[in-house]
């Protein structure tokens, strides 16, 4: 299997170099990432539950998909690639915001990302890649917001951070 690398960046998303993905997460170094939120015409959000054997946050609910672009890969092109790889479909995406966040995990790994957030629209049923995704569900935005408050341990750390920013954007 090919070793995955992430693009190290500064706080302004300027590229600093490459590092093996696990090493970057062990050292907590800032790297480029993206998060995709897909809505349907009913304003429901497509959530995925991460596969149980993911290297962290396995079995937790999160946004439609997220990952890291490869070297010399445009961030939006990477978002389209990963949406197809994880959820089995593609759709038009619009970049709505970017920001830096940091989330530390009990296993010693850290997500420290310059995150580009995209929103898309889709009205079908995904064909999930079960190596990446355990299951999916469509959920109204207000229910997601409420469930995040009532059951935060069911969700990934980054989703808890990103959701309010995303919610503010789409509710305006």
N, C-alpha and C positions, 0 to 999 in steps of 0.2 A: 504494500500500500504506500502511496506517495505521502511523504511528510508534508504537512500543511504549514504554511507560513502566514504571518499577519504583517501588515504594513504599520510600522511604528511611525507615529506622528507627534507633532507638538500641539499645543492648545489651539492653534489656528489651522489644524489639519494639513500642515506642511509635512511632506514625507521626510523621514529621518533614516529609514532603512528597513530591512526585513529581519524577522526573528521567527524561529519555530514557534508554532501556536502555543503548545503547552508551556514552553519556557517563558513566553510573554505573560501568560496567565499566572504562572508561579511567581514571577517577579513583579506583577502588577503594573506593567508598563503600558502607557497610553498607546492605543492602536486604533486603526480605522475599522468601523463596523457599519452595519445598516440594520434597520428594523422595518418590516413591512406589516401594515395593517390593512386587511381587506374587509370591505363592507359590502353588503348586498343592498338591494333597493329598499328593504325594510329597515335600513340603518342598524342591522345586526352585524356584529364583529365576528369574523371567523377566527376562532381560537384553536390552537393545537396543544395537545398534551405531549410533552417531550417523551421520546422512547425511554424506557426504564433504564437502559444501559448506557445512556449518554454520560460523558466524562464528568459532568456536574449537572445538577438540577433535573435529573431524570425523573419522569413521572409527574412533573409540575406543569400547570397550564401557563401558556404564554401567548404572545401575539402570533399572527399568522405564520411568519417566519422571520428569521434573523441569522446573520452570519457575517463573514468578513470578505471583502473583495480580494482577489488575487493580484499579484504583481502585474502592473500595466493594465489592469481591468478597471473600466469605468464603474463607479459605485452603482449607478442605476442599472447597468448591464449585469452586474453581479446580483443585484436584487431580483431581476427577472430570472437569471439562471437558477438561483436558489429557490425561488418560488416554484419553478418547474420541478426541481430536484426533490423538494420536500413535499409539496402539495399536489403535484401533477397537473398544474394548469398555469397559465400566464394571463396577465391582463395589463391594461394601461396603468402606469404608476405615476404619481405626482409627488415630488419631494416637497414636504410641508415644513420641515424644520431640521435643525441639527443642534447638538449640544454634547457636552462632556459629562460622563457620570462614572462613578466608581462603586463597586459592590464587592465586599469581601465575603468569602464562603468559609464554612467551618473546616473544609478539607484543605485549607491553605491556598486555594486558588483565588484570584481576584480578576473581576471584569473591570477594566479601566479603559473606557472606549470613547472615541469621538464618533458619536452615533448619528448617521443620516437616516431620517425617518421618512418613509414613503407611505402613501395611501393609494389603494386601488379599489376597484369595484368589480364584483363577480357574482353571478346569480346561479351558479351550478353547484354540483357536489365535487369536492376534490377527490383525487385518487392518491391517497397518501402513500409515502414511502415508509414502510413500517420499520426500516432501520433507523429512521429519524423521528418518526411521529407515531405515538401509540394510538391516538384517536383525535377526533376533531369535533367541534360543535359550533353552531351559530348562536350568538347570545346578544340580546338588545344591550346597547351601550349603558343605559341606566342600571341594568341588572349586573353588568360587569363591574361598574363602579361600586355598587352596593356589596357585591360578593367579595371584591377586593378588601373592603373595610371589615366585613364579617369573617372572612376566611383567608387572611393574607398568606398563611402557610401553604395554601394550595397553588400559589403562583410563584413564578420566577422573580428573583430580586429585581432584574432589569425591567420586567413588565410593570412591577409596582412603581418604579421610578418614572418610566416612560408614559404610562397610561394617562396620568393627569395632564401632561403636556399635550398628548395626542387629543384627549377629550376636550380640552380647552379650544384646540384648533378646529375640530369638526363641529363643535357646538355653537361656534360663533356664526 
